[in-house]
């Protein structure tokens, strides 16, 4: 089991066994605040996402495999 999985299992166990309401509320606050920060984007970021979505919709993009292949060819020439 990797370190991430071990930490998750440990936290789940400790949360499940806890009877301390203050501790559980504090964890809830931490989770709530971390989730909010993941989804709060400024106007520039929102605009960039919208531009990207429009580019994808219009087919103005390259497949990852094609880019990797192109980069490998470029690196061979170096």
GIMOUR-V734803 format. One record per residue. RES is the residue in three letters. D_CENTER is the distance of its C-alpha to the mean C-alpha in whole Angstrom. Layout:
RES,D_CENTER
RES,D_CENTER
This chain:
UNK,22
UNK,19
UNK,19
UNK,15
UNK,17
UNK,20
UNK,18
UNK,17
UNK,20
UNK,22
UNK,20
UNK,21
UNK,24
UNK,25
UNK,24
UNK,26
UNK,29
UNK,29
UNK,31
UNK,30
UNK,29
UNK,29
UNK,26
UNK,24
UNK,24
UNK,23
UNK,20
UNK,20
UNK,20
UNK,17
UNK,15
UNK,16
UNK,15
UNK,12
UNK,11
UNK,13
UNK,11
UNK,8
UNK,10
UNK,13
UNK,13
UNK,17
UNK,19
UNK,19
UNK,15
UNK,16
UNK,19
UNK,17
UNK,15
UNK,18
UNK,20
UNK,17
UNK,18
UNK,21
UNK,22
UNK,20
UNK,22
UNK,25
UNK,25
UNK,24
UNK,22
UNK,22
UNK,21
UNK,19
UNK,22
UNK,24
UNK,22
UNK,22
UNK,26
UNK,27
UNK,26
UNK,27
UNK,30
UNK,30
UNK,30
UNK,33
UNK,35
UNK,34
